C-alpha cells in the first residue's frame, strides 16, 4: 500500500463520516448493483408495475356494486287515453300523466364475465411487459457494471499517475536546486535555469491536474454507489500489483445472449401477443348479470314515510356483445400490430449484430493490451532507471541539460503508455468477465 492510500485511510478513520472500503473491482460492481440509485428505483418501479396484473385480472372476475339514485322528474310523460274506456262519450280523450316527480332507488348488481378472450389475452401481455421490465433492469445493471469498471480503473489510474508525478516533481525540484547553485556560481546561463524551472512548474501543474481528475473520478464512483460527497470511499487495490490475465480467444467468449439482445427478443414476443390480442377482438363477449332494486316514487320528498310502499325490481340475464363494424378501428389496430412486430424483428437483428461487434472489439482491445503490457512495463522501468542516471550525470557535469531533458521526456512518454495500457488491460478484462457472467 503506497503512502497516498495510507494517508486516505488515516484521514477517513479520523473523520466521523461514513466510510466505504472497496478492495477489488468485483466488490465495486457488487456494491453498485446493490446500492446504485437508478437500479434501486428500477426495482421499485418493477414492484409498482406488478400491480397491473391485479388490475388486468379483475376484468375476468365477478364485479359487484351497490348503487342508489335520486331522480327529480321535472317533466313527466303524458298520454291521451280515450274516455270511452271509462264510460265517457266516444271521441273524447283525457290526458294521463305517468309516474311521480320524485324517485329514490337503491340496489345491488353483480356481473360475471363468461366469455372474454381479449381480456384473457391481456393477462399474457401484462406478464410479458413485466418480463420486459426485468430485462430492462438487467440492461441497466449491465450498463452500471460497465460504467463502474471503467470509473474504478480510471480512479486507480489517476491515483497511480499522482504517485508517479510526485516522483517526477521531486526529481524536478532536485534539478532546480542544482541549477540554482550553478547559476549562483556563474556556471550556467539564466536561460538554462529558466528552462529547468519551467519544467518544474509544468510538472507541478500536471500533479494538480491529476489530483483533480482523481477527485472527479472518486466522486463519480460515490454517485454510482449511492454515497454522498461527504461519505468516505477508499480503494485499497493497486493496479500495478494485480496480475494481468491471458489473451482471450473468440471461442472463449460466452455464447449466452446479452441483456440487450434478450430485451429485443422479449419485445418481439410482446408484439406477437399484441397481434393475437387484436385478432381476438373479432370474437364476441358474453357476460351474466343480476340486479335487484327497491324503488319508491313520491309526489313530494317524504321517503321516510313507511306507510307508503316501496317497489322491488329483480332481473337476471345474459349479455351478448359482438362488434360487427367499428369504423375500421380493428383493421387499423391489426395493421399497426403487424408493423410493430416487423420493427421489433429488425431491431433484434441489428442489436445482436451490434453486441457481437462490440464484444469482439473489447476482446481485440484486451488482447492487444496484453501483448503490449510487458513491453510497456520494461520500457517504463528502463526509462525510470535512465532518468536517475541522467540526473546523476547532470549533477556531476557529464550531461548537458538538453541531454537530461531528452531522457526526461522519454520517461514521461513511457509512463503514460504504461499507465494507459495497464488501465486498458484491466478495464477490458473486467468487461469480458461481465459478459461471460463471471
C-alpha positions in Angstrom: 0.0 0.0 0.0 1.5 3.3 -1.0 1.7 6.5 1.0 -1.2 8.1 -0.8 -3.6 5.2 0.2 -2.3 5.2 3.7 -3.0 9.0 4.1 -6.5 8.4 2.8 -7.1 5.6 5.3 -5.8 7.7 8.2 -7.8 10.7 7.2 -11.0 8.7 6.8 -10.5 7.0 10.2 -10.2 10.3 11.9 -13.4 11.8 10.4 -16.7 10.7 11.8 -18.4 10.3 8.4 -19.4 7.1 6.8 -16.6 5.1 5.3 -16.8 2.5 2.5 -13.7 0.4 1.7 -13.5 -1.4 -1.7 -10.8 -3.9 -2.3 -11.5 -5.3 -5.8 -13.4 -4.3 -8.9 -15.8 -7.2 -8.2 -16.6 -5.6 -4.8 -17.2 -2.3 -6.6 -19.6 -3.8 -9.1 -21.5 -5.7 -6.4 -21.8 -2.5 -4.4 -23.1 -0.6 -7.5 -25.6 -3.4 -8.3 -26.9 -3.3 -4.7 -26.9 0.4 -3.9 -27.0 2.4 -7.2 -29.9 4.8 -7.0 -31.0 4.1 -10.6 -31.1 0.4 -10.0 -32.9 0.8 -6.7 -35.5 2.9 -8.4 -35.8 0.4 -11.3 -36.5 -2.4 -8.8 -39.2 -0.3 -7.0 -40.8 0.6 -10.4 -41.0 -3.1 -11.1 -42.9 -3.7 -7.9 -45.3 -0.9 -8.9 -45.9 -2.3 -12.4 -46.6 -5.8 -10.9 -49.8 -4.4 -9.6 -51.1 -4.1 -13.1 -51.6 -7.9 -13.0 -54.3 -7.5 -10.4 -56.0 -4.7 -12.4 -56.0 -6.8 -15.6 -57.1 -10.0 -13.8 -60.1 -8.1 -12.4 -61.7 -7.9 -15.8 -62.2 -11.7 -15.7 -63.6 -11.8 -12.1 -67.1 -11.1 -10.9 -67.9 -7.5 -10.2 -70.4 -6.4 -7.6 -71.6 -2.9 -6.8 -74.2 -1.2 -4.6 -75.9 1.9 -6.1 -78.5 4.4 -5.2 -80.2 7.0 -7.4 -82.3 10.0 -6.6 -84.2 11.5 -9.6 -86.4 14.5 -9.9 -88.7 14.3 -13.0 -89.4 17.9 -13.7 -91.4 16.9 -16.8 -93.3 13.7 -16.7 -94.6 11.9 -19.8 -98.3 12.4 -20.7 -100.5 10.1 -22.7 -104.0 10.8 -24.2 -106.5 8.0 -23.3 -110.0 7.7 -24.9 -112.7 8.4 -22.2 -114.8 5.7 -23.7 -112.7 3.2 -21.8 -114.0 4.7 -18.6 -117.7 5.2 -19.7 -117.2 8.6 -21.3 -118.5 9.9 -24.6 -116.9 8.4 -27.7 -114.3 10.6 -29.4 -113.3 12.4 -26.3 -109.8 12.0 -24.8 -108.3 12.5 -21.4 -104.6 13.2 -20.6 -103.0 10.9 -18.1 -99.6 11.6 -16.5 -97.3 8.6 -15.9 -95.0 8.5 -12.8 -94.3 10.8 -9.9 -91.7 13.6 -9.8 -89.5 12.2 -7.0 -88.0 8.8 -7.3 -85.5 7.1 -5.0 -83.9 3.8 -5.9 -81.3 1.6 -4.2 -80.0 -1.8 -5.3 -77.1 -4.1 -5.9 -75.7 -5.5 -9.2 -73.4 -8.5 -9.9 -71.7 -9.0 -13.3 -69.8 -12.2 -14.2 -67.7 -12.5 -17.4 -68.4 -15.7 -19.2 -66.5 -15.3 -22.5 -64.0 -12.6 -22.9 -61.0 -13.7 -25.0 -59.4 -10.3 -25.4 -59.3 -9.8 -21.6 -57.6 -13.2 -21.2 -55.0 -12.2 -23.8 -54.4 -9.0 -21.8 -53.1 -11.2 -19.0 -50.4 -12.6 -21.2 -49.5 -9.1 -22.4 -49.1 -7.9 -18.8 -46.9 -10.8 -17.9 -44.7 -10.1 -21.0 -44.5 -6.5 -20.0 -43.2 -7.5 -16.6 -40.6 -9.7 -18.3 -39.6 -6.8 -20.5 -39.2 -4.7 -17.3 -37.0 -7.3 -15.8 -34.9 -7.4 -19.0 -34.6 -3.6 -18.9 -33.4 -3.8 -15.4 -30.7 -6.3 -16.5 -29.7 -4.0 -19.3 -29.4 -1.1 -16.8 -27.4 -3.3 -14.4 -25.1 -4.3 -17.2 -24.5 -0.6 -18.1 -24.0 0.3 -14.5 -21.5 -2.5 -14.0 -19.5 -1.5 -17.2 -19.5 2.1 -16.1 -18.4 1.1 -12.6 -15.5 -0.9 -14.1 -14.3 2.0 -16.2 -14.6 4.5 -13.4 -13.0 2.2 -10.8 -9.9 1.7 -13.0 -9.8 5.3 -14.1 -9.7 6.2 -10.4 -6.8 3.8 -9.8 -5.1 5.1 -12.9 -5.2 8.7 -11.8 -4.1 7.7 -8.3 -1.1 5.9 -9.8 -0.4 8.9 -12.0 -0.3 11.1 -8.9 2.3 9.0 -7.3 4.4 9.0 -10.5 4.0 12.7 -11.0 5.1 13.3 -7.3 8.3 11.4 -8.1 8.8 13.4 -11.2 8.2 16.6 -9.3 10.8 15.5 -6.7 13.3 15.0 -9.4 12.5 18.4 -10.9 12.9 20.0 -7.5 16.3 18.4 -7.2 17.3 19.5 -10.6 16.1 23.1 -9.9 18.2 23.2 -6.7 21.3 22.0 -8.7 20.6 24.6 -11.4 20.2 27.4 -8.9 23.5 26.6 -7.3 25.3 26.6 -10.7 23.5 29.8 -11.6 24.8 31.5 -8.5 28.3 30.3 -9.3 28.0 31.5 -12.9 28.4 28.0 -14.4 25.1 28.2 -16.4 23.2 30.8 -18.2 19.9 32.2 -16.8 18.2 30.7 -19.9 19.1 27.2 -18.9 17.9 27.8 -15.3 14.6 29.2 -16.6 14.1 26.1 -18.8 14.7 23.9 -15.8 12.4 26.0 -13.6 9.7 25.8 -16.4 9.9 22.0 -16.3 9.4 22.1 -12.5 6.4 24.3 -12.8 4.9 22.2 -15.6 5.3 19.0 -13.6 3.6 20.7 -10.6 0.7 21.7 -12.7 0.4 18.1 -14.1 0.3 16.9 -10.5 -2.6 19.3 -9.7 -4.4 18.2 -12.8 -4.0 14.5 -11.8 -5.3 15.2 -8.3 -8.3 17.0 -9.8 -9.0 14.0 -12.1 -8.7 11.6 -9.2 -11.2 13.6 -7.1 -13.6 13.8 -10.0 -13.4 10.0 -10.7 -13.8 9.3 -7.0 -16.9 11.5 -6.7 -18.4 9.8 -9.8 -17.8 6.4 -8.1 -19.6 7.7 -5.0 -22.5 8.7 -7.1 -22.7 5.2 -8.7 -22.5 3.6 -5.2 -25.3 5.8 -3.9 -22.9 7.6 -1.5 -22.9 11.3 -0.7 -19.9 13.6 -1.3 -19.3 13.7 2.5 -19.0 9.9 2.7 -15.6 8.4 2.6 -14.6 6.0 -0.2 -11.3 4.1 -0.1 -10.0 2.0 -2.9 -7.4 -0.4 -1.5 -6.2 -2.1 -4.7 -3.2 -1.0 -6.7 -3.2 -1.5 -10.4 0.5 -2.4 -10.6 0.1 -5.3 -8.1 -2.8 -7.0 -9.9 -1.7 -9.8 -12.2 -2.7 -9.4 -15.8 -4.7 -12.2 -17.5 -4.0 -14.1 -20.6 -5.2 -13.4 -24.2 -8.8 -14.5 -24.9 -9.8 -16.3 -28.0 -13.1 -15.8 -29.7 -14.3 -19.3 -28.7 -13.7 -18.5 -25.1 -16.4 -15.8 -25.2 -19.7 -16.9 -23.6 -22.4 -17.5 -26.2 -25.2 -16.5 -23.9 -27.3 -13.7 -25.2 -26.5 -10.2 -23.9 -29.3 -8.5 -21.9 -29.8 -6.0 -24.7 -30.5 -8.9 -27.1 -32.8 -10.6 -24.6 -34.7 -7.4 -24.3 -35.3 -7.2 -28.0 -36.4 -10.8 -28.1 -38.9 -10.1 -25.3 -40.3 -7.2 -27.3 -40.8 -9.5 -30.3 -42.9 -11.8 -28.0 -44.9 -8.8 -26.8 -45.6 -7.7 -30.4 -46.8 -11.2 -31.2 -49.1 -11.2 -28.2 -50.5 -7.8 -29.1 -51.1 -9.0 -32.6 -53.0 -12.1 -31.3 -55.0 -9.9 -29.0 -56.1 -7.6 -31.8 -57.3 -10.7 -33.7 -59.3 -11.8 -30.7 -61.3 -8.6 -30.7 -63.3 -10.1 -33.6 -64.7 -12.6 -31.1 -67.9 -11.9 -29.2 -68.1 -11.5 -25.5 -70.7 -12.9 -23.1 -71.4 -12.0 -19.5 -74.0 -12.9 -16.9 -75.6 -10.3 -14.7 -78.1 -10.0 -11.9 -79.7 -6.8 -10.5 -82.0 -6.2 -7.6 -83.5 -2.8 -6.9 -86.0 -1.3 -4.5 -87.7 1.9 -5.7 -90.1 4.5 -4.3 -92.0 7.2 -6.1 -93.4 10.2 -4.3 -95.2 13.3 -5.2 -93.2 15.1 -2.6 -90.0 14.3 -0.7 -91.1 12.0 2.2 -89.3 8.8 1.5 -89.0 8.0 5.3 -92.8 7.6 5.4 -93.2 3.9 5.9 -96.9 3.9 5.2 -96.2 4.4 1.5 -95.0 1.4 -0.5 -91.5 0.6 -2.0 -91.4 -1.5 -5.1 -89.0 -4.3 -5.8 -87.4 -5.0 -9.2 -85.2 -8.0 -9.8 -83.6 -9.1 -13.1 -81.0 -11.7 -14.2 -79.8 -12.4 -17.6 -77.0 -12.8 -20.2 -75.5 -10.0 -22.3 -74.0 -10.9 -25.7 -71.8 -8.4 -27.5 -70.4 -8.9 -31.0 -69.0 -5.8 -32.7 -69.8 -6.1 -36.4 -68.2 -2.8 -37.6 -66.0 -0.4 -35.6 -65.3 2.2 -38.2 -62.1 0.5 -39.4 -60.5 0.6 -35.9 -59.9 -3.1 -35.7 -58.3 -3.3 -39.1 -56.1 -0.3 -38.3 -55.0 -1.9 -35.0 -54.2 -5.2 -36.7 -52.1 -3.4 -39.3 -50.2 -1.5 -36.6 -49.6 -4.7 -34.6 -48.1 -6.4 -37.7 -45.8 -3.4 -38.4 -44.7 -3.3 -34.7 -43.7 -7.0 -35.0 -41.6 -6.3 -38.1 -39.9 -3.4 -36.4 -39.1 -5.5 -33.4 -37.6 -8.2 -35.5 -35.4 -5.7 -37.4 -34.3 -4.2 -34.1 -33.4 -7.7 -32.8 -31.2 -8.5 -35.8 -29.4 -5.1 -35.5 -28.9 -5.4 -31.8 -27.5 -9.0 -32.0 -25.0 -7.9 -34.7 -24.1 -4.7 -32.7 -23.4 -6.7 -29.5 -21.3 -9.3 -31.3 -19.2 -6.5 -32.9 -18.9 -4.7 -29.6 -17.8 -7.8 -27.7 -15.3 -8.6 -30.4 -13.8 -5.1 -30.3 -13.4 -5.4 -26.5 -11.7 -8.8 -26.9 -9.3 -7.5 -29.6 -8.5 -4.4 -27.5 -7.8 -6.6 -24.5 -5.6 -9.0 -26.4 -3.6 -6.1 -27.9 -3.2 -4.5 -24.4 -2.0 -7.8 -23.0 0.6 -8.1 -25.8 1.9 -4.6 -25.2 1.8 -4.5 -21.4 5.0 -6.4 -20.8 6.8 -4.2 -23.3 5.4 -1.1 -21.8 6.4 -2.2 -18.3 10.0 -2.9 -19.4 10.2 0.3 -21.3 8.9 2.2 -18.2 11.4 0.6 -15.9 14.3 1.3 -18.2 13.2 4.9 -18.7 13.0 5.3 -14.9 16.5 4.0 -14.5 17.7 6.2 -17.3 16.3 9.4 -15.8 18.1 8.6 -12.5 21.3 8.0 -14.3 20.9 11.2 -16.3 20.2 13.2 -13.1 23.5 11.9 -11.6 25.4 12.7 -14.8 23.9 16.2 -14.9 24.8 16.8 -11.3 28.4 15.7 -12.0 28.6 17.9 -15.1 28.8 15.0 -17.5 25.4 15.7 -19.1 24.1 19.0 -20.6 20.6 20.0 -19.7 19.3 19.2 -23.2 20.6 15.7 -22.8 18.9 15.3 -19.5 15.7 16.8 -20.9 15.6 14.2 -23.7 15.8 11.4 -21.2 13.2 13.0 -19.0 10.8 13.4 -21.9 11.3 9.7 -22.8 10.3 8.7 -19.3 7.2 10.8 -19.4 6.1 9.1 -22.7 6.9 5.6 -21.2 5.0 6.4 -18.0 1.8 7.5 -19.9 2.0 4.5 -22.2 2.4 2.1 -19.3 -0.4 3.5 -17.2 -2.9 3.8 -20.1 -2.1 0.3 -21.3 -2.3 -1.1 -17.8 -5.7 0.5 -17.4 -6.9 -0.8 -20.7 -5.9 -4.3 -19.8 -8.0 -4.4 -16.6 -11.0 -2.4 -17.9 -11.5 -4.7 -20.9 -10.7 -7.8 -18.8 -13.4 -6.8 -16.4 -15.9 -6.1 -19.2 -15.2 -9.5 -20.7 -15.8 -11.1 -17.3 -19.1 -9.2 -17.1 -20.2 -10.5 -20.5 -19.2 -14.0 -19.5 -21.4 -13.8 -16.5 -18.5 -14.0 -14.1 
